[in-house]
Amino acid sequence: MRKTAKKGAALSADAVPAKKSFLQRNRKEIVAYALLAFPLIWFTIFFVVGFVRGFIYSLTDYDLRFSELRGINFNNFKNYIDLFTDSRVWNGLKVSVIWTAVMLVGNNVLGLLMAVLINSLHRGKGGFLAALYWPTLVSAAVSTQITLYFFRPTADGVMNIVIGLFGHEPIAWLETEDTALLSLMLQPFFLGFSMKMMIYYAGIKGIPRLYYESASLETNSRWHLFWYITLPLLAPVVFLNVILSVIDGLKVLAPMQLITPDNPYTESLVYYLYGEAFTKTKIGYASAIAFFLFAIIMLLTILQNFAKKKEVSYE
């Protein structure tokens, strides 16, 4: 009996697994952190450090032309006070807001419409997606030349030829106050929906067919299916595209820089910031404008998060 008890005790002791070391218990987490280390370090160096340094610069009179002579001196919040009384800041903000509102509506409405139409096709979906995404691959230099060609102020400009058919005189579309910003927005309004379309299309493909099959027992109206099934279930995707549209719109720079440089009627806030930083070399003041814009984008993002409906689950 004693031998049997001792043998059973030995077997039970052997059955107890050995205690794992810290590395063995957390192997997956360690591997994950190791893989994330490089992007985290990259993010810290090029964003966090740059963000903090930029904010410090916004509290100084840093000017590249005079920094070696007079150094960099703190002026507290003088730059922020000055920008609130700077008419060009408010004009640039007005242009940026108009641009954002127009592109928000145009790119999202057209993008969603194209995504729904392509999804309804039985064949050729990939071809249409590729064709409609193609304008995104066109360089800014090429799109600039297209816009300049269409809105050439001379009589042989495309738009002037069109209005000439109705007896109107040629117009300097990109130079006058009434038409400059409108002309600049026309091309990205109609051709800037490609990325939004791809995101909407991916969202639509993620909606289970079960919902449509169940709803088809009540109605065969495509409009009802879109309004009561597709659109509500796309709420998270719509929210994402709205956020992206607001950010892209408020930081617009390329069209103003390449097509209408030094035009006060189309000067966005970022283009004004660019001029203050790299033309006038007023790094301190430009940094203050950058953080002013950052605060606006952050505030709009927070408000949109509060306004967002409850998350949709497809499960």
C-alpha positions as CSV (number, residue, x, y, z in Angstrom):
1,M,0.0,0.0,0.0
2,R,2.8,2.4,0.9
3,K,4.6,1.7,-2.3
4,T,1.4,2.3,-4.3
5,A,0.8,5.6,-2.5
6,K,4.4,6.7,-3.1
7,K,4.1,5.8,-6.8
8,G,0.8,7.7,-7.1
9,A,2.3,10.7,-5.4
10,A,5.2,10.6,-7.8
11,L,3.0,10.4,-10.8
12,S,0.8,13.3,-9.6
13,A,3.9,15.4,-9.1
14,D,5.2,14.6,-12.6
15,A,1.7,15.5,-14.0
16,V,2.0,19.1,-12.7
17,P,3.3,21.2,-15.6
18,A,6.5,23.2,-15.0
19,K,6.0,26.9,-14.4
20,K,6.5,28.9,-17.6
21,S,9.0,31.7,-17.7
22,F,8.0,35.3,-18.4
23,L,9.2,35.0,-22.0
24,Q,7.2,31.9,-22.6
25,R,4.0,33.3,-21.1
26,N,4.2,36.5,-23.1
27,R,5.9,35.3,-26.3
28,K,3.1,36.6,-28.6
29,E,3.0,40.0,-27.0
30,I,6.8,40.4,-27.1
31,V,6.8,39.4,-30.8
32,A,4.0,41.9,-31.5
33,Y,5.8,44.7,-29.7
34,A,9.1,43.9,-31.5
35,L,7.3,44.1,-34.9
36,L,5.7,47.4,-33.8
37,A,8.9,48.9,-32.5
38,F,10.1,50.4,-35.8
39,P,6.9,52.1,-36.8
40,L,6.4,53.4,-33.2
41,I,10.0,54.8,-33.2
42,W,9.4,56.3,-36.6
43,F,6.1,57.9,-35.4
44,T,7.7,59.3,-32.3
45,I,10.6,60.9,-34.2
46,F,8.7,62.3,-37.1
47,F,5.3,63.2,-35.5
48,V,5.5,63.4,-31.7
49,V,8.9,65.2,-31.7
50,G,7.9,67.4,-34.6
51,F,4.5,68.2,-33.1
52,V,6.1,69.3,-29.8
53,R,8.8,71.3,-31.5
54,G,6.3,73.0,-33.8
55,F,4.2,74.1,-30.8
56,I,7.3,75.5,-29.1
57,Y,8.1,77.4,-32.3
58,S,4.6,78.8,-32.4
59,L,5.4,80.6,-29.1
60,T,8.5,82.3,-30.5
61,D,9.5,84.9,-33.1
62,Y,11.5,82.3,-35.0
63,D,12.4,83.8,-38.4
64,L,15.0,81.9,-40.6
65,R,16.4,85.2,-42.0
66,F,17.2,86.7,-38.6
67,S,17.6,83.7,-36.3
68,E,21.4,83.8,-36.4
69,L,21.5,87.5,-35.6
70,R,18.8,87.9,-32.9
71,G,18.3,84.2,-32.0
72,I,14.9,82.7,-31.2
73,N,13.0,84.5,-28.5
74,F,9.7,83.5,-26.8
75,N,6.8,85.9,-27.3
76,N,4.3,83.8,-25.5
77,F,1.0,83.8,-27.4
78,K,1.6,86.9,-29.6
79,N,1.5,84.8,-32.8
80,Y,-1.9,83.4,-31.9
81,I,-3.2,86.9,-31.0
82,D,-1.9,88.3,-34.3
83,L,-3.5,85.6,-36.5
84,F,-6.9,86.4,-35.0
85,T,-6.5,90.0,-36.4
86,D,-4.9,88.9,-39.7
87,S,-7.5,89.3,-42.5
88,R,-5.6,86.8,-44.7
89,V,-6.0,84.1,-42.2
90,W,-9.8,84.5,-42.1
91,N,-9.9,84.8,-45.9
92,G,-7.9,81.6,-46.2
93,L,-10.1,79.9,-43.7
94,K,-13.2,81.0,-45.7
95,V,-11.8,79.6,-48.9
96,S,-10.8,76.4,-47.2
97,V,-14.3,76.0,-45.7
98,I,-16.0,76.6,-49.0
99,W,-13.7,74.1,-50.7
100,T,-14.3,71.5,-47.9
101,A,-18.1,71.9,-48.1
102,V,-18.2,71.6,-51.9
103,M,-15.9,68.6,-52.0
104,L,-17.6,66.9,-49.0
105,V,-20.9,66.9,-50.8
106,G,-19.7,66.3,-54.4
107,N,-17.1,63.6,-53.8
108,N,-19.3,61.6,-51.3
109,V,-22.5,61.8,-53.3
110,L,-20.8,60.9,-56.6
111,G,-18.6,58.3,-54.9
112,L,-21.6,56.6,-53.2
113,L,-23.7,56.8,-56.4
114,M,-20.9,55.2,-58.5
115,A,-20.3,52.5,-55.8
116,V,-24.0,51.5,-55.8
117,L,-24.3,51.5,-59.6
118,I,-21.2,49.3,-60.0
119,N,-22.3,46.9,-57.3
120,S,-25.6,46.5,-59.2
121,L,-23.8,45.3,-62.3
122,H,-23.6,41.6,-63.1
123,R,-20.5,41.8,-65.2
124,G,-17.6,44.2,-65.6
125,K,-17.4,45.5,-62.0
126,G,-13.6,45.4,-62.0
127,G,-13.3,47.3,-65.2
128,F,-15.5,50.1,-64.1
129,L,-13.8,50.4,-60.8
130,A,-10.4,50.6,-62.5
131,A,-11.7,53.2,-65.0
132,L,-13.2,55.4,-62.4
133,Y,-10.2,55.1,-60.1
134,W,-7.8,56.0,-62.9
135,P,-8.1,59.9,-62.4
136,T,-6.6,59.4,-58.9
137,L,-3.4,58.2,-60.6
138,V,-3.0,61.3,-62.8
139,S,-0.3,63.6,-61.5
140,A,-1.1,67.0,-60.1
141,A,1.0,68.6,-63.0
142,V,-1.2,66.9,-65.6
143,S,-4.5,67.9,-63.9
144,T,-3.1,71.4,-63.6
145,Q,-2.5,71.7,-67.4
146,I,-6.0,70.3,-68.1
147,T,-7.6,73.0,-65.8
148,L,-5.5,75.7,-67.4
149,Y,-6.4,74.6,-70.8
150,F,-10.2,74.5,-70.1
151,F,-10.2,77.9,-68.4
152,R,-7.7,79.7,-70.6
153,P,-8.7,83.5,-70.5
154,T,-8.3,83.9,-74.3
155,A,-11.0,83.3,-76.8
156,D,-9.6,79.8,-77.7
157,G,-10.1,78.5,-74.2
158,V,-12.7,75.6,-74.0
159,M,-15.0,77.4,-71.5
160,N,-14.8,80.7,-73.4
161,I,-15.6,78.8,-76.7
162,V,-18.7,77.4,-74.9
163,I,-20.0,80.7,-73.6
164,G,-19.1,82.3,-76.9
165,L,-21.8,80.2,-78.5
166,F,-24.2,82.2,-76.5
167,G,-22.8,85.6,-77.4
168,H,-20.7,86.1,-74.2
169,E,-17.3,87.8,-74.2
170,P,-14.2,85.8,-73.0
171,I,-13.8,85.6,-69.2
172,A,-10.6,85.4,-67.2
173,W,-12.0,82.5,-65.2
174,L,-9.1,81.9,-62.9
175,E,-8.5,85.5,-62.1
176,T,-11.8,87.2,-61.3
177,E,-13.4,87.1,-57.9
178,D,-16.7,85.7,-59.0
179,T,-15.3,82.7,-61.0
180,A,-11.8,81.9,-59.7
181,L,-12.7,79.6,-56.9
182,L,-15.6,78.0,-58.8
183,S,-13.4,77.3,-61.7
184,L,-10.7,75.8,-59.5
185,M,-13.2,73.5,-57.8
186,L,-14.8,72.1,-61.0
187,Q,-12.3,69.4,-61.9
188,P,-11.8,67.9,-58.4
189,F,-15.6,68.1,-57.8
190,F,-16.3,65.8,-60.7
191,L,-13.2,63.7,-60.7
192,G,-12.2,63.6,-57.1
193,F,-14.6,60.9,-55.9
194,S,-12.4,57.9,-56.8
195,M,-11.1,57.1,-53.3
196,K,-14.4,57.7,-51.7
197,M,-16.0,55.4,-54.3
198,M,-13.6,52.5,-53.4
199,I,-14.3,52.9,-49.7
200,Y,-18.1,52.9,-50.3
201,Y,-17.8,49.9,-52.6
202,A,-15.9,47.9,-50.0
203,G,-18.5,48.9,-47.4
204,I,-21.4,47.7,-49.6
205,K,-19.7,44.4,-50.4
206,G,-19.4,43.9,-46.6
207,I,-23.2,44.0,-46.1
208,P,-24.6,40.4,-45.9
209,R,-27.0,39.5,-48.7
210,L,-29.4,38.1,-46.0
211,Y,-30.7,41.6,-45.3
212,Y,-31.6,42.2,-48.9
213,E,-33.2,38.8,-49.3
214,S,-35.3,39.4,-46.2
215,A,-36.3,42.9,-47.3
216,S,-37.2,41.7,-50.8
217,L,-40.1,39.8,-49.3
218,E,-41.7,43.2,-48.5
219,T,-40.5,45.3,-51.5
220,N,-38.7,45.2,-54.7
221,S,-38.0,48.9,-54.9
222,R,-34.3,49.6,-55.3
223,W,-34.8,53.0,-53.6
224,H,-36.4,51.4,-50.6
225,L,-33.6,48.8,-50.3
226,F,-31.0,51.6,-50.6
227,W,-32.7,54.0,-48.2
228,Y,-33.6,51.4,-45.5
229,I,-30.9,48.8,-45.8
230,T,-27.8,50.0,-47.6
231,L,-27.5,53.6,-46.2
232,P,-28.1,52.7,-42.5
233,L,-25.6,49.9,-42.6
234,L,-23.1,52.1,-44.4
235,A,-23.2,54.6,-41.5
236,P,-19.7,53.8,-40.2
237,V,-18.3,54.1,-43.8
238,V,-20.1,57.4,-44.4
239,F,-18.6,58.7,-41.1
240,L,-15.1,57.7,-42.2
241,N,-15.5,59.4,-45.6
242,V,-16.9,62.5,-44.1
243,I,-13.9,62.7,-41.7
244,L,-11.5,62.2,-44.5
245,S,-13.2,64.8,-46.7
246,V,-13.1,67.4,-43.9
247,I,-9.4,66.8,-43.3
248,D,-8.5,66.7,-47.0
249,G,-10.5,69.9,-47.7
250,L,-9.1,72.0,-44.9
251,K,-5.5,71.1,-45.8
252,V,-5.9,71.8,-49.6
253,L,-2.8,73.3,-51.1
254,A,-1.9,71.9,-54.5
255,P,-4.5,73.5,-56.7
256,M,-3.9,77.0,-55.3
257,Q,-0.1,76.6,-55.5
258,L,0.0,75.2,-59.1
259,I,-2.9,76.9,-60.8
260,T,-3.6,80.2,-59.1
261,P,-0.5,81.2,-57.1
262,D,-0.8,84.6,-55.4
263,N,-4.5,84.9,-56.2
264,P,-6.3,86.2,-53.1
265,Y,-9.6,84.9,-54.3
266,T,-8.4,81.3,-54.1
267,E,-5.8,81.5,-51.3
268,S,-6.5,78.6,-48.8
269,L,-5.3,78.7,-45.2
270,V,-2.6,76.1,-45.9
271,Y,-1.4,78.0,-48.9
272,Y,-1.1,81.2,-46.8
273,L,0.7,79.1,-44.1
274,Y,3.1,77.8,-46.8
275,G,3.9,81.3,-47.9
276,E,4.6,82.5,-44.4
277,A,6.9,79.6,-43.7
278,F,8.8,79.1,-46.9
279,T,8.6,82.5,-48.7
280,K,8.7,84.9,-45.8
281,T,10.5,82.4,-43.5
282,K,8.3,83.3,-40.5
283,I,8.5,79.9,-38.9
284,G,7.0,81.0,-35.6
285,Y,3.9,82.6,-37.1
286,A,3.4,79.8,-39.6
287,S,3.6,77.3,-36.8
288,A,0.8,79.2,-35.0
289,I,-1.4,79.1,-38.1
290,A,-0.7,75.3,-38.3
291,F,-1.8,74.7,-34.8
292,F,-4.8,77.0,-35.3
293,L,-5.8,74.7,-38.2
294,F,-5.1,71.6,-36.2
295,A,-7.4,72.8,-33.5
296,I,-10.2,73.4,-36.0
297,I,-9.8,69.9,-37.5
298,M,-9.7,68.4,-34.1
299,L,-12.8,70.2,-32.9
300,L,-14.7,69.2,-36.1
301,T,-13.6,65.6,-35.6
302,I,-14.8,65.5,-32.0
303,L,-18.2,67.1,-33.0
304,Q,-18.6,64.5,-35.7
305,N,-17.8,61.7,-33.2
306,F,-20.5,63.0,-30.9
307,A,-23.0,63.3,-33.8
308,K,-22.2,59.8,-35.1
309,K,-24.9,57.2,-34.6
310,K,-24.5,54.0,-32.7
311,E,-22.0,51.6,-34.3
312,V,-23.6,49.2,-36.8
313,S,-22.9,45.5,-36.4
314,Y,-23.5,43.0,-39.2
315,E,-23.5,40.0,-36.9
